[in-house]
Amino acid sequence: MIEEFSCAKDTDVETFLKEQAIRYERDGLSRTYLYITSENDDPAIAAFFSVAITSTEFPGVTKSRKAKILGGKPGRDTKDHFGGILVAQLGRSDAFAQGDINGHEMIEDAEYVIERGCYYLGGKVVYLDCREPLIGFYEQNGYALVKPELYPSGYFKMFKSLHKL
């Protein structure tokens, strides 16, 4: 079933599911949630998302921006790293249309999983990395850019405070 998943819009998503998701799951690095559908009794992965615990760097981010992301507690604006939860992957198979699996609903599902985990374990911020064409989509879902420049990874880093979930 995994071998049949295809995502031409973002081959990194496809590669993650096919080559890393099971290993990351086994090693306790992330959790991957699958949307499985069956047409004619033939199961297929329509979409998936992965979440993980992370530590995020803040190079070149102003103190006031750090305070907005991390909260106004004294000293947080001087930190170079801060923990949180990462929406590590989010992808839909090319075989399914947006009407079949809605990206906004996928984000809601990921946030529900994150919120439940943070209820028991703590946490304040959700992060994700995205390419420029997806910034508007994530902004519609309440995320904001950490800074308006690319990180060295080649992605933009976005965040959302858990109290907004």
C-alpha positions as CSV (number, residue, x, y, z in Angstrom):
1,M,0.0,0.0,0.0
2,I,2.8,2.5,0.9
3,E,4.6,1.7,-2.4
4,E,1.6,3.0,-4.3
5,F,1.5,6.4,-2.6
6,S,2.5,9.2,-5.0
7,C,2.8,12.9,-4.4
8,A,4.3,14.7,-7.5
9,K,3.7,18.1,-5.9
10,D,6.2,17.3,-3.1
11,T,8.4,14.4,-3.7
12,D,9.9,14.9,-0.2
13,V,6.6,13.9,1.3
14,E,6.4,10.8,-0.9
15,T,10.0,9.9,0.0
16,F,9.4,10.3,3.7
17,L,6.4,8.0,3.7
18,K,8.1,5.3,1.6
19,E,11.6,5.4,3.1
20,Q,11.5,7.0,6.6
21,A,8.1,6.9,8.2
22,I,8.3,3.3,9.4
23,R,11.9,3.6,10.7
24,Y,11.1,6.9,12.5
25,E,8.0,5.3,14.0
26,R,10.1,2.3,15.2
27,D,12.8,4.6,16.6
28,G,10.3,6.8,18.4
29,L,11.2,9.9,16.4
30,S,7.7,10.6,15.1
31,R,4.2,9.3,14.7
32,T,2.6,9.0,11.3
33,Y,-1.2,8.9,10.9
34,L,-2.7,7.5,7.7
35,Y,-5.9,8.3,5.9
36,I,-6.9,4.9,4.4
37,T,-9.7,4.5,2.0
38,S,-10.9,1.4,0.1
39,E,-12.6,1.5,-3.2
40,N,-13.7,-1.8,-4.5
41,D,-12.2,-3.4,-1.4
42,D,-8.8,-2.2,-2.5
43,P,-7.2,-0.2,0.4
44,A,-5.1,2.8,-0.5
45,I,-3.4,5.6,1.5
46,A,-5.2,8.8,0.5
47,A,-3.1,11.1,2.7
48,F,-1.0,11.2,5.9
49,F,0.6,13.5,8.4
50,S,3.5,13.0,10.8
51,V,4.2,14.8,14.1
52,A,7.3,14.8,16.3
53,I,8.9,16.5,19.2
54,T,11.4,19.2,18.1
55,S,13.8,21.8,19.2
56,T,13.8,24.8,16.9
57,E,16.6,27.3,16.3
58,F,15.9,31.1,16.1
59,P,18.9,32.5,14.1
60,G,18.3,36.1,13.2
61,V,15.0,36.3,14.9
62,T,14.4,39.5,16.9
63,K,13.8,39.5,20.7
64,S,10.3,40.8,20.2
65,R,9.4,38.1,17.7
66,K,10.8,35.4,20.0
67,A,8.7,36.8,22.8
68,K,5.6,36.6,20.5
69,I,6.4,33.0,19.7
70,L,7.5,31.8,23.1
71,G,5.4,34.0,25.4
72,G,6.3,37.0,27.4
73,K,8.1,35.2,30.3
74,P,11.4,37.0,31.2
75,G,14.4,35.4,29.6
76,R,12.7,33.5,26.8
77,D,13.5,36.1,24.3
78,T,17.3,35.4,24.8
79,K,17.1,31.7,24.0
80,D,18.5,30.4,20.7
81,H,16.5,27.1,20.8
82,F,13.1,26.3,22.1
83,G,11.1,23.0,22.2
84,G,7.8,22.3,20.6
85,I,5.9,20.0,18.4
86,L,6.6,19.7,14.7
87,V,4.0,18.9,12.0
88,A,6.8,17.0,10.3
89,Q,4.9,15.9,7.1
90,L,1.5,16.5,5.6
91,G,0.7,15.1,2.2
92,R,-2.1,13.9,0.0
93,S,-1.8,11.2,-2.7
94,D,-2.1,12.3,-6.3
95,A,-4.8,9.7,-6.7
96,F,-7.2,11.8,-4.5
97,A,-8.6,15.3,-5.0
98,Q,-8.8,18.1,-2.4
99,G,-12.5,17.3,-2.1
100,D,-11.7,13.7,-1.0
101,I,-9.1,14.8,1.6
102,N,-9.1,18.4,2.6
103,G,-5.8,19.9,3.7
104,H,-7.6,22.1,6.4
105,E,-9.1,19.0,7.9
106,M,-5.7,17.3,7.9
107,I,-4.2,20.2,9.8
108,E,-7.1,20.1,12.3
109,D,-6.5,16.3,12.8
110,A,-2.8,16.9,13.3
111,E,-3.5,19.7,15.8
112,Y,-6.0,17.4,17.7
113,V,-3.3,14.8,18.1
114,I,-0.8,17.4,19.2
115,E,-3.3,19.0,21.6
116,R,-4.0,15.6,23.2
117,G,-0.3,14.8,23.6
118,C,0.4,18.2,25.1
119,Y,-2.4,17.8,27.6
120,Y,-0.4,15.0,29.1
121,L,3.2,16.1,28.3
122,G,3.1,19.8,28.1
123,G,4.2,22.0,25.3
124,K,3.5,25.6,24.0
125,V,4.2,25.9,20.3
126,V,3.6,24.0,17.1
127,Y,6.1,24.4,14.3
128,L,6.2,23.4,10.7
129,D,8.5,23.9,7.7
130,C,7.0,24.8,4.3
131,R,7.9,26.0,0.9
132,E,6.8,29.5,-0.2
133,P,3.7,28.4,-2.2
134,L,2.2,26.9,1.0
135,I,2.6,29.9,3.3
136,G,-0.9,31.3,2.5
137,F,-2.5,27.9,3.2
138,Y,-0.8,27.7,6.6
139,E,-1.6,31.3,7.4
140,Q,-5.3,30.5,6.7
141,N,-4.9,27.8,9.4
142,G,-3.5,30.3,12.0
143,Y,0.2,29.8,11.5
144,A,2.6,32.7,11.2
145,L,6.2,32.9,9.9
146,V,8.9,32.8,12.5
147,K,10.9,35.1,10.2
148,P,10.3,36.2,6.6
149,E,13.5,34.6,5.3
150,L,14.3,31.0,4.3
151,Y,16.1,28.9,6.9
152,P,19.3,27.1,5.8
153,S,17.2,24.0,5.2
154,G,15.6,25.8,2.2
155,Y,12.2,26.0,4.0
156,F,10.2,28.7,5.8
157,K,9.5,28.0,9.4
158,M,6.1,28.7,10.8
159,F,4.5,28.5,14.2
160,K,1.2,28.5,16.1
161,S,0.7,28.9,19.8
162,L,-1.0,25.9,21.4
163,H,-3.4,28.1,23.2
164,K,-4.9,29.0,19.8
165,L,-5.7,25.4,19.1
